[in-house]
Amino acid sequence: MRKAALERKVITQVGNQGHSDEAIRVFCELIWAGAIGDVTQVNDVTQVNMGCDAFKEVYCQINQKEEFKRKHELPKELDWNQWLGPAGERPYHPNYLPFNWRGYSAFGCGCIGDWICHILDPTFWALDLDMPTAVTAEVDGYDPKADFDFYPRGTRITFEFPAKGERPALKVVWHDGSFGIPRPAALEEGRQANGTGAVVIGTKGTIVHGSHGAGGVRIVPEEKMRAFGKPEQKLTRAPKGHYKG
């Protein structure tokens, strides 16, 4: 694609659309302004909990494992060989397409492959993360040999990042499926927690946000957000959006 774009002299762009949003910049500026203090581990509390509870029935296809023993007639309009592409040959099954392919290891990367880029991006930018030094995974009801075509019913994955500059080491924990994001202690009683998004805990407070560019970013409880106000603007904006910004 890059070669074709150069040959045809067309302008092309790829990227994470949420990275162009206002909210992700506000998140970074809140962190840099010290709105929640240092994002560092205190009393064994994980600094960053994030995850996604969207489309559980798509990403947890292991629940449909027995269904794949049934044979289905191949639709005449479908070129199954072309649809499979580089994936290993297998019998046609309607559960694979058009959208659910992302829940199978031969075709997609599961929930984390679809969503972590949209949810980790704000923390990665604000805290200047790099490669983790350790990754530990927990799964719910999964045998890698017997269930290799599928993804687990739930995963909880801990990424350990080393200290960098003045920032101390920290942990980021990903949750999906049957593992939900722990409810932040600072969230007001009766206020619904995000099922998809992140909770970032500092020595002086907590920030919560949703997906795709830290949507709905707020310090919690809300009274702390009102007391702090808007952080000093340090990043340029993309007022025309991701495609024209």
Secondary structure as UniProt FT lines:
FT   HELIX           2..8
FT   HELIX           17..20
FT   HELIX           22..32
FT   TURN            33..36
FT   TURN            43..44
FT   STRAND          48..52
FT   TURN            54..55
FT   HELIX           56..59
FT   HELIX           61..69
FT   TURN            76..77
FT   HELIX           80..84
FT   TURN            85..86
FT   HELIX           94..96
FT   TURN            97..99
FT   HELIX           100..103
FT   TURN            105..107
FT   HELIX           110..126
FT   TURN            127..128
FT   STRAND          134..139
FT   TURN            144..149
FT   STRAND          154..161
FT   TURN            165..166
FT   STRAND          170..177
FT   TURN            185..186
FT   TURN            189..190
FT   STRAND          197..201
FT   STRAND          206..209
FT   TURN            212..216
FT   STRAND          218..220
FT   HELIX           222..228
FT   TURN            239..240
FT   TURN            242..244
//
